[in-house]
Amino acid sequence: MNSATVAQFYQALSKDNLDQLPTIYHDDVVFEDSAHHVEGINALSAYFTQLYENVEQCQFEIEEQHDHDDVGFLVWRMTLIHPKLNSGKRVIVPGVTHLKFQDGKVIFHRDYFDMGQMLYEQLPILGSVIQFIKRKLGQ
């Protein structure tokens, strides 16, 4: 397995094919993102099921993929439509995934992205405050 296989999987991922996670992920996978740390394929499947429950659209565009031995990296753009974010309009978030492979599957998956850009800035009151702070920090 390599990052190209994972990239293809994520470009096709939807709430309708979450049952395919065990074909990509090792039973003992460790998955981390800006808000969660999940261990094991069953916990990962439950996490993804919860994530996709209210999502109207979540698509990944893979811009780059790199591999070296049993390590891979993906550079991506996620387009997300969720009724509670950005008034139900799309949110585009860039990110990077660090992957480690073992026994032909992903044993470690860590996503790096701006949680503020994806979530906090999309909430009605908090979003305005965070955007104000970012503008002030940029001056």
Salt bridges, closest charged atoms under 4 A:
GLU32 OE2 - HIS37 ND1 2.81
GLU32 OE1 - ARG110 NE 3.55
ASP33 OD1 - HIS36 ND1 3.60
GLU39 OE2 - HIS37 NE2 2.69
GLU63 OE2 - ARG77 NE 3.52
GLU64 OE1 - HIS66 NE2 2.81
ASP69 OD2 - HIS68 NE2 3.27
ASP103 OD2 - HIS26 NE2 3.17
ASP111 OD1 - HIS109 NE2 2.76
ASP114 OD2 - LYS134 NZ 3.35
GLU121 OE2 - LYS134 NZ 2.46
